[in-house]
Amino acid sequence: MADEEQIIETVDENGNIIKFELYDIVEVDEQEYALLLPVEAEAGEEDELVLMRLTKDGEDYLFETIDDDAEFDKVAEYVENLEDEEEEE
């Protein structure tokens, strides 16, 4: 079975629907975070990885923005370290 893209739709603060491809899920301090790539990047923009907190609500997963700067920085640093390890292999 081939890996199929998982597309996540979120709504921004202006009510616009934004589609992301689920790139990966990482766990930091027993909390899961989703790494998302915008499906439709603006012309000339690089794909910018988006970090969101994952919480489970029954059978569904909820994607939440990370409002705490310290929490965001910790997760971003973890992801950067993962990328550095992959480049060294």
JONOR-V135617 format. One record per pair of residues at least 12 apart in sequence whose ideal C-beta (glycine too) atoms are under 10 Angstrom apart, sorted by the first residue. I is the first residue (numbers start at 1). J is the second residue. Records with the same first field share a line. If there is no record, write none. Layout:
I->J ; J
This chain:
5->21 ; 22 ; 23 ; 37 ; 39
6->20 ; 21 ; 22 ; 23 ; 34 ; 36
7->19 ; 20 ; 21 ; 22 ; 36 ; 39
8->20 ; 21 ; 22 ; 34 ; 36 ; 39 ; 50 ; 52 ; 61 ; 63
9->39 ; 63
10->36 ; 50 ; 52 ; 63 ; 64 ; 65
12->65
13->65
18->36 ; 38 ; 39 ; 40 ; 50
19->36 ; 37 ; 38 ; 39 ; 40
20->34 ; 35 ; 36 ; 37 ; 38 ; 39 ; 40 ; 49 ; 50 ; 52 ; 63
21->35 ; 36 ; 37 ; 38 ; 39 ; 47
22->34 ; 35 ; 36 ; 37 ; 52 ; 54 ; 61 ; 63
23->35 ; 36 ; 37 ; 47 ; 49 ; 50 ; 79
24->36 ; 37 ; 49 ; 79 ; 82
25->54 ; 61
26->51 ; 54 ; 75 ; 78 ; 79 ; 82
27->54 ; 75 ; 78
28->51 ; 53 ; 71 ; 74 ; 75 ; 76 ; 77 ; 78 ; 79
29->71 ; 74 ; 75 ; 78
31->53 ; 54 ; 55 ; 66 ; 71 ; 74 ; 75
32->52 ; 53 ; 54 ; 55 ; 56 ; 61
33->51 ; 52 ; 53 ; 54 ; 63 ; 64 ; 66 ; 71 ; 72 ; 74 ; 75 ; 76 ; 78 ; 79
34->50 ; 51 ; 52 ; 53 ; 54 ; 61 ; 63 ; 64
35->49 ; 50 ; 51 ; 52 ; 75 ; 79 ; 82
36->48 ; 49 ; 50 ; 51 ; 52 ; 63
37->49 ; 50
38->50
49->76 ; 79 ; 83
50->63 ; 65 ; 66
51->65 ; 66 ; 71 ; 72 ; 75 ; 76 ; 78 ; 79
52->64 ; 65 ; 66 ; 75
53->65 ; 66 ; 67 ; 68 ; 71 ; 72 ; 75
